[in-house]
């Protein structure tokens, strides 16, 4: 057996060991802070998950959260980040969806449907995080001054790497968002959108 084969064997063995570790430790940690976990959720790496008192984070069955570049082709810039930022906020991920290095921030409601593929380093947020008005913007954390609008991502959506989905956006079932896109409006079902801002470039009927 060559040195390369030996090294490859130990690398695969180590990856298996740390995957077992993550899938033991991460569910315990998430359940301890009140995250609602479905069955057979798989973790590659340690996600960053926070929620305010009275908020909910719901992760469906067979979801995969990849926070480690060794386990995804494009690599990730940071772990998966899930934040339910205000009391009453809801962040939900449907069954059989997969996220890689994705950031999801919900101040009111972010819903990701079933069978979704969310590419590396995508950002999804229903809030501006800071007030639009300039006076005291840096230090003003008054929720009444910070605009929020729910985000709804339907079933079987594919969002390409490095895309950003802004507050108020809605993406209809089966649609595709091209890599590096900025989504700030409603995307109908069965369409392909791309660009900054994203716009229609095709339909699934064309494929």
Buried (B, 14 or more C-beta within 10 A) or exposed (E): EEEEEEEEEEEEEEBEEBBEEBBEEBBEEBEEEEBEBBEEBBBBBBBEBEBEEEBBBBBBBBBBBBBBBBBBEBBBEBBBBBBBBBEEBBBBBBBBBBBBBBBBBBBBBBBBBBBBBBBBBBBBBBBBEBBEEEEEEEEBEEBEBBBBBBBBBBBBBBBBBBBBBBBBBBBBBBBBBBBBBBBBEEBBBBBBBBBEEBEEBEBEEEE
